[in-house]
Amino acid sequence: EIRKGTLKDLEAIAAVEAACFPAAGGYGEEFAGRLQQYGDHFWLLWEGERLLAFVDGFCTDWPDLTDEMYADASLHRENGAWQMIFGVNTIRLPQTGDAGQLLQQAIADARAQGRKGLVLTCKEALVHYYAKFGFVNEGVSGSTHGGVVWYQMRLKF
């Protein structure tokens, strides 16, 4: 089952994030703010009572994903032109297709909402994965989130 996020999902979301990024930790408060500001832009994949994966991000008229977007949920603009994707998190192996199901739903929702498209950043090893969904690599992002090199990918409608 795919559904949108609410504050009731905070503990499950934080647990999946911690499983995906154990060294980062401490995202509970950040996700609470995100869920309050833009819970309708969280796509959660549940199997019964277990959260398997989620995709989240907010909407904005800014064309590029910036580091400040991660930290400041109040920058969300419900009628923004672009759907940003901040995280694609799954606790199962990639071959299960969990992330792909959620990305396809996020893409369909952004299209139905009349957005220009979606923007995300990823590590170089995942550029080919996102390209399968129609995202185009725009090169190295200005983001230094987590102290790694990110590539900005854009899917235009």
N, C-alpha and C positions, 0 to 999 in steps of 0.2 A: 504494500500500500504506500502510495506517495501522498503526502499531505504537507500543508504549510506549518510553520513553526509558531509556537506560543511559549509564554514563560513557563508553562507546565513541562516543557521539553528541555529546559535549561540543564538539568542534571545529566540527561542522556546525551545532549549535544556536547557538554563539557567532557564527558567520558570518552566519546568518540574522538574528539580533538586530542585528548591526552594520549589515547592509544596511537593516533597517527603521528603526533609530535610530542613524545614524552619529555624531551629536554626543555621545551618551551614552557608548558604549564601555566597555571594561573589565569586562564581565560574566562572563568565563570562570570566575573563582573563585566567584562567586555561583551560577552555574548548576551548577558541580561540587557544591556543597553541596546544592542543590535536588535534583539527580539522585540523590545518595546518600540523602537523606531520603525523597523521594517520587517516584522515577522512574516508578512506575506511574500517576502523575497528570500525565505528559507525554504528549501525543498528537502523534505525528510523521507527517507525510505525505511519503512518499518516492516519487520517480519514478526507478526504477533505483537508482543510487548517489547521487542528488541529493536533498537535503532541500529541499522546496518550502515547507513551512509547519509551524508547531507551535503548540500551545496548552498552557499549563502553569498549575498552581496546586495548592494543598494543601487538606487537609480540616481542619476545626476545628468546635468547638461555638460559637465566637463568631459572632454573627449578621451583623456588619458587617466589611467589608474595611478593614484599617488599614495604614498605612505600615510599621509594624514587621514585618508579615507578609512583606513583600518581602525584608527584610534577614535575617530569622531563620528559616531552614528548620526549626530544631528545634521550632518551634511547631506543626508538622504533627501531627495526631492521626488516625491511619488510620481510626478509627471515628467521626470527627467528623460532626456532623449536616449540615454545609454544605460543598459543594465550591466553593472559591474559584477564580476564574480570574484569574491575574496578567497573562497576556499572550496575545494572539492575533496571531501574526506570520506574514506571508506575503510571499514575494519576487515573486510574480506578481500580475497585475492582479486586482482584486476580482471581476471578471466570471467568473473561472475557477472560483469556488466552493470554493477550497481551504479557506478559513477556515470556511465553512459546513459542509463535510464533517467537519472536526475538532470543531466545536462540537456538531454532532449526535451525534458519537461520545461526547464528554464528557458530554453530557446523558443519553444512553442508559446509559452506565456509572454515572453518579451515581444514576440511577433504579434500576438493577439492584442497586446497593450499598445501597439503602434509605436514602439521604440525604433530607433535607427539600427540597433543591434546590441551586441554584447562585447565586453572587453574583459580579459583576464590576463594574469601574468603566470608564467610557469618556468620551471627550470628547463635547460636546453634538452634534456633527455625526454621531455614530454611534449615538445613542439609537434612532433609527428602525430601524437595521440590526439591533440586538440584539432589538428588539421583535418582529421577524419570527420569532424563535425562541421567543417566549413570555416574554422578560424584561420586567419592569415597572420603569419609571423611579421611583426613590424620592427623587429630588432630588439636590441637590449633596452630594457625599460630603465627609467630614471629611479625606479624603486630600489631601495637597499634593505627592504624588510627582511629581518632575520640574518642580515649580513651576507647574503648570497646574490649571485647574478640572476636576474629575472629577464625573461623575454615577454614583451607585450604581444598579445594575440587579439585580433578583432574579427568578429563575424558581423558583416553588414547585411542588412535586409534590402 
